[in-house]
Amino acid sequence: MQYEDAVKEVYEIVKPKYKLFTAGPVACFPEVLEIMKVQMFSHRAKEYKIIHRDTLDRLRKFLEVEDGEIIIFPSSGTGFMEAAIRNAVSLNGKVLVTIIGAFGKRFADVVESNGREAIKLEFEPGNPVDPNALDEALQKNKDVEAVTITYNETSTGVLNPLPELAKVVKEHDKLLFVDAVSAMGGADIKFSKWGIDVVFGSSQKAFGVPPGLAVAAISERVFEIAEKMPNRGWYFDLPLYRKFNKEKDGTPSTPPMPQLFGLNVVLRIIERMGGKEEWLKMYQKRAEMIREGVKEIGLNLLAKPGYESPTITAVLTPEGIKGEEIYNAMRERGFELAKGYGKGIKEKTFRIGHMGYMTFEVIQEMLDNLKEVIDELKRKKGL
């Protein structure tokens, strides 16, 4: 290698220093990093077409899509927020945005920044969307065109009861857009059975792949609306992506090929593990281990009991200790957790992500260190 010194200079900056328990990007599976080392080639070559089509087919099975299309974007998952609004909601049209944390608020911002009106249905941090409240809101706002739901709220560690909420939305015959960025790959999704119109996720969360690739399932109803929607843009034009899927086994612009290869490997790993059910059991086991460990330390969770996330846990700090203090102390010990996130809860929480590549032994090591950190901080503050 001719310029090895250049590699060493950058490596010294970015080399792994921490065991990751972040909200994302997360630690990648070793098999993913291995396939991503492959030399690049044209994204119009037959080899790419094979892997593109195979990845879509595997995602279709994983997300249980009977009718509709799998679309991949060279973007973060947020790109699909904009795509859903621009492709399927009329200009100045209304969208009922359910908010249980910071990322529900982001969806409202996306709605409004694209010239549509956000009708906000907001709940206290730690609580899920209440199906009865959703039903009442839809009865009062019969002219909304769509409803947004954050399946797994990354800022609060709450998993919404999506099947129940989807049922309410369908009873009112509204489009359903689901932000599953921190849920897809870690929580069950039954796209067709639940009647979802758009559900999207990102590579850098529960799939354990580097960032840069967004994936979604899109219903036939959305495509019918999108075909007639003026000024839906180009980069996130859903019918254009569908056309390229069918005619070119590719995307309109250059995709992040290494990430796609990595995702394909993960989907094959899931298959070899015994399928989606066994993979999701692994995530549930991790989540239970972390929640039980946190409670044994004497800490409480932000999420309402019964609605805890399988991919990230928001922990309430002891009185007199800020979340950032715990975050910094754990970082000094070689563990990268996640700071509290969102108005009103930033200082009184910290978060533990359980996405991507990690072993149960490292989870236990993290919990042991967390107990020592909490004890030390309490002693220093005389608590």
PyMOL commands that set and color helices and strands:
alter all, ss='L'
color gray80, all
select helices_A, chain A and resi 4-14+30-35+46-62+78-88+102-113+131-140+162-171+191-194+220-227+238-248+257-273+276-297+323-332+360-381
alter helices_A, ss='H'
color red, helices_A
select strands_A, chain A and resi 19-20+69-73+94-99+117-122+144-150+152-153+158-159+175-179+198-202+214-218+300-301+312-316+335-336+338-339+349-353
alter strands_A, ss='S'
color yellow, strands_A
deselect
rebuild
show_as cartoon
